Amino acid sequence: MVAVGLVLVAIGMVGVPSMIIWLISRGRRERALRAPVFMLVALAALFLAGIGLVAASNEEVLIFRWQSSSSTPTPAPTSTATMSEQIHRLLADELGVRSAEGLLRVRDVRLSDTTYAVDLSGDVGFFISTQSVLHRDTLKVMQAILDGVSSSPVQVEIGWWIELPDSNGQEIEGQVMTVCMTYDTLSRIAWDIVNIDDVPSLADCGYTIHDEIS
């Protein structure tokens, strides 16, 4: 199409000036009488030249569009966060980034095909026992994972850490409670009426508590 357009342009650009020069150089009357015919031919040549320019222009546009559409496709966006990172953010949003003692709330997240295990820094109770505080926050964490994570592990295990005095009276971080619930149990809990005292009985795959807070 580009070649045809260029040929038509050449015909128009060469033919029209040639006819004008020919008419001027020939002063004979019979040539002058034929001038209208040649003018029509000249106009036709100009018309063809215009068509050729339009065709060439359209062809270039089509070629540009084809090259643009045939370029390497942009890869689909992929998730920038792993499942453990998503759970980390989920729990930090639920309980806060740091505990009341200033410790990082989410200490560790470990995932396997069957178990989601998280280690968290807990808060010491003042108006209620530390055990009750950890039971309350356990239910918050379990519900957040149930509602906020699309996959379904077999069980969810939480390890709670707080600062405890050692034999020398120094405060050191230690694990004071573990709670493990199967996903089947989590899916059957009535979250709006469950009581924090029910946590030990709901922990159907494991429950331990340190003597310091029991």
N, C-alpha and C positions, 0 to 999 in steps of 0.2 A: 504493500500500500504506500509506503514511503517513496519507493522508486516511481510509482505511477504519479504521485503528487509532484515529485521533482520534474518529471517529464512535462507535465502540464504547465508547471511554472515556467520552464524553459521555453515552451512554445509561445506562451503569452508574452514573455519578456523579449524574445527575439522577433516574433511575428509582428507585433504592433509597431515598433520603431521602423522595421523594414518596410512595412506598407506605407507609413507616413513619408519616409524618404523617397520611396518609389513614386508616390503621387506628386511630390514637389518637383522631382527631377524630370518628370514627364509632363510637359505643358500642353499636350495635345487635348483637343476638345473631347475626343471620344473617351480618353482616360478619365477626364473630369466628370463625364456623364456617369462613369461607373463608380465614382467615389462613394455614393451611398452603400453600394454593395460591399465595397472594401471596408467601410466603417462598421457595417454589421459583422463582417468577419473579424474585424479587430475587437469589437465588443465581445464576440463569442470567445475569442482567444483570452481576453481579460477575465471573462467569466470562468473559463476552464482553469486559468491560473489561480483564481480565488479558490475554486474547489480543491485544487491541488494543495494549496497552502493549508486549508482547513483539514484535509485528509492527513497531511503530514503531521500537523499539530496533534490531531486526535490519536494518531498512531503512536506518537511519542508519549502521550498521556497514558495510553493503554500499556505500553511497554514499561513505563515507570510503575504503574499500579501492579503489573504482573511481577516485576522484580521485588516490589515491596511485600506483596503477599507471599512470594516464594522464598523470602528470607528465613533465616533460622527462627523457629517459633520460640517465644519467651516461655521458659519453663514455669510450670505451675508453682505457686508459692507453697512452701513446706512449713510445717510447724517448727517454730524456733525454740520451743520448750519441750523437754522430755516429760514423761509422766511424773517422775519424781520431783521435777521442778514445779510442775503444776500443783502437786499435792503440797509442796513446801509453801507456795504462795497462798494456797487455799487455807491452810492452817494458820499462817501468819495473819491473814485477813480476819480469821475467826477469833483468834485469841490475842492478837497483837504480836509485834515483832519481838518484843522483849518481855520477860516476866517482871513481876513487881520488884524483884531483887536486881533487875538490870541484866539478867542473863538472856542470851539468845533463845527465843522460844522454841524454834524448830532446830534441834541438835543434829538429827540425822533422819534420812528417809531411805529405806531399803525395800526393794520390790523383787518379788519372785513370781513364778507362775501361779502360786497358790496363796501367798501371804504378802500383805502390805504391812510393813513394820515401821513405826515411827518412834523416835526418841524425842521427848519434849521436856522443857524446863517448866516445872510447876510453881504454883504460888503457895506460900505458907498461909494457913488460915488464921484469922484474928477473931472474927465474930462467930465463925463456925470452925469446926475442926479441919485440919489440913486434909484428912481423909475425905471429908465431905466436899471440899473444894476440888480435889482431884477427881472424885466421882462425877461432880457436876461438869467439869471440863472434859472428862472422858465422853460423856453423852454428847457434848457439843462437837467434839472431834469426830466421833462415829457418825453422827448425822450429817456433818459436813462432807465426809468422804462418801457416804451413801448417796447424797444428793448431787455432789459436785464432780464425781468421777464417773466416766461413762463405762469403764470396764468393771467386771465383777469378780474380785478375788474370792478364794474360798474363805479366807479369814482376815481380820484386821487386828494387829497387835500394837498396843501402846505401852511404851516404857516412860514412866514419869521420874524426873530427876529434880532434886532440890539440894540446897546446902545443908549439911549436917555437921555437928561438932565431932571431931575425932577425939582420940584418947588424950590429946594434949590441949583440947579446948579450941582447936583451930577449925574454922568452917571449911569443909570440903564438899564438893559436889558428889552425890551418890544417888543410885537408883533406889527409889522408895516404894514403887508400885509398878506392877505390870498387869495389863488387862487385855484379854484376847476374846474376841467374839467372832463367830462365824457369820458369813454374809447372809445366810439364811435367817439367823436370829435378828440381825440388823433390819432386814426387810420386813420383819413381823412386829417390830416394836411400835407401840402407839406413842409417838414422840411428844405429843401434847399433854400426856398424862403420866408418863413414866416418872418414877421417883428415883432420886439419886441413891437412895439406900438399896435399890434393886440391882445396882451394878454388879456386885459379887455373884448374884444368882444368874444374871444375864450373861456373864462371862463363861460361856460354855466350852471354851477351849483353853482356859487358863486364867488364874487370878492369884497374884502374890502381893503382900504388903509388908513393909519394914516395921519392925517393932517400935521404932521411934514415933510413928504416926498412927499406929493402930489403937 
